[in-house]
């Protein structure tokens, strides 16, 4: 933590590794979920996908998008012809925020102040990773990328983030929360169409 403070007092992290060390040493959102889940994937990728925050399983294993939402994301990526190992995957917020409920840890959405606290880090992260295209999945990612809370459904489609080519779509967990199968299937098909549009933009 002392080193982290010193780095912040200077000109800030100069590499992704330095940035990741700062994030890993920062205060979690919920005590007990101390592990920061960092971005994963190659540098200078064709695309970087931004989610909301790690979930229960992600926090336990320290990797983004490996739980139920991650599995749905992987399936849609595969069907859209995008190889996950060729893309960068990260979250707008790097810590798991939850409410204890018996033995379970129930996901709690980060509030706008919390998303803004991580925003500078997200911007630095992307400046090191240098993706050609940035994809926001869901409202928290959009808030983290733009600093404003635009509606996902209205913003859906191609968008520029500070002059950087981007694309906005829904978050895969949104699909899991829809009440019935028909609604889920329809929303999943639209999500997959978005990923197909992303693959075309990847060139
Ligand atoms: N949801 C997210 O937004 N990110 C993850 O890493 C997992 C679930």
Boltz pocket constraint, residues with backbone or C-beta under 6 A from the ligand:
constraints:
  - pocket:
      binder: B
      contacts: [[A, 51], [A, 52], [A, 53], [A, 54], [A, 55], [A, 58], [A, 63], [A, 64], [A, 65], [A, 66], [A, 67], [A, 69], [A, 70], [A, 90], [A, 91], [A, 173]]
      max_distance: 6.0
